[in-house]
């Protein structure tokens, strides 16, 4: 798969080699920290961990969400997966400008109202290059007690424009307790990233129906949705 | 750290070889059971056993590396075990935003300090630091944030997590600070003795309980039976007597200590079964392949460690 950032292969490859090595090293370091704090684990409930083109759409409660998904993806999937993120956040400082575009290989979206930037065009261009994407369809971090905020229309538009791409619901559990907004020190708690069965836009399905269906598929993966099924028999004890 | 005396090194090596021999035996049994299955299917019980044997190899190698690294290696290994255990416990504990700072302090300040006190052999501080200082400090920090919702439950579960995951586990490496009556440096062997009798007692209890267990001791909580536990404690006592040469306890004393550690450990597993049931979880996490979380693996060791430590100090100190 071609690396989307490098077009002129020989020249840029050589010149940017140290930067790319640094980006890989920083990526591994971030993944190590994420694993140390949260022992983050993937639950492949609805899909297999294979390199298929997908859009992972996830709940968003913390800035740590995207690195968690990125950490649990196996290396070959990680390299072809690009998070869709806000340019104003990732270009704010030099460190972020390195981590966002180069370590995570983000597709950056300019959210400023005065800029006539078509986010969907950039997203579709990335999909056409063969990349998988990570998106947060709620648009903003969810600070409410509701499990999800209403989805923005981007997910629907992607599903209509590129119907062959799997839209995979991805639930990130516990991150609102690991790193709530405004706290500096992350708490060490177990984080699980659950991948559900992919959804597609049905023929003739309208936007609201689809977005509701996609949100329900995502909510169904949360531990709270699965907690009612408490066993009545004592659990078989694990052997020592 | 002073290097081990040749006698101690020899004994560590003999124990290590015995563990390797036992693991090879288990591996062969597992493979033999696998061969008895028809080639086109597999027995889940056999596969689970083989998976566990794999994990035991991993744990044994980890402990061996820690023993080779000496005192610091053992303390670092158990400090990490405490961290991983606390991570699992707090995931399911009651907490609110107001507890963020006190929980962060518990994980990143109180836990390292406790192991520092063990490393420095400050026994007076190590035994009261969490039950007194952390016990009083953390509720203050939570209260300062002014959120009273379920306050009692929150601070109680935090303190319980610290006691179980940090205070109790730290008593395993604390055995290193025990002064052997003959003045030798063999206290490191006590850790191996303790780990072996508790783990093998659990193993005997599990398989004996499955084979001929009848009377359940807490039917709604756990499949543990009276027969299984009696077999487990007896097996632990026998193993303890066999290994009495590494301890200062003498033959009868070693058997009694092993039986006691094993019994307390099984009761610990029972208590953890009640907690898991209360929280509606089957396993604490998926850290150890085939065995759930670290707490699922260590629950017996956690309960037995402080008792083993204190009786050792009390009777042979």
Contacts between the chains, C-beta under 8 A, distances in Angstrom:
chain1	res1	chain2	res2	distance
A	38	B	87	7.8
A	39	B	84	7.1
A	39	B	87	6.3
A	39	B	285	6.3
A	39	B	287	6.0
A	41	B	285	7.7
A	41	B	286	5.5
A	174	B	91	6.6
A	177	B	95	6.7
A	180	B	97	5.7
A	180	B	100	6.5
A	183	B	100	5.3
A	185	B	100	7.8
A	185	B	101	7.9
A	185	B	104	4.4
A	185	B	108	6.9
A	187	B	90	7.0
A	187	B	100	6.6
A	187	B	103	5.4
A	187	B	104	5.9
A	187	B	107	6.8
A	188	B	83	6.8
A	188	B	86	7.1
A	188	B	87	4.4
A	188	B	90	7.3
A	188	B	107	5.2
A	189	B	87	6.2
A	189	B	90	5.7
A	189	B	91	4.5
A	190	B	87	6.1
A	190	B	88	6.1
A	190	B	91	4.3
A	190	B	285	4.9
A	227	B	280	6.1
A	230	B	280	5.1
A	231	B	282	7.9
A	234	B	219	7.6
A	234	B	220	6.4
A	234	B	221	5.7
A	234	B	222	5.9
A	234	B	223	6.4
A	234	B	273	7.2
A	234	B	277	7.1
A	235	B	273	7.8
A	235	B	276	7.2
A	235	B	277	7.5
A	235	B	282	5.0
A	236	B	223	6.8
A	237	B	206	7.4
A	237	B	222	5.8
A	237	B	223	5.4
A	237	B	224	7.1
A	237	B	269	7.5
A	237	B	273	6.8
A	238	B	283	7.0
A	238	B	291	5.8
A	238	B	292	5.5
A	238	B	296	5.4
A	239	B	48	7.1
A	239	B	49	7.6
A	239	B	52	6.0
A	239	B	203	7.2
A	239	B	206	4.7
A	239	B	207	7.8
A	239	B	291	7.7
A	240	B	199	6.0
A	240	B	202	3.3
A	240	B	203	5.3
A	240	B	205	7.8
A	240	B	206	5.8
A	240	B	297	7.4
A	240	B	300	6.9
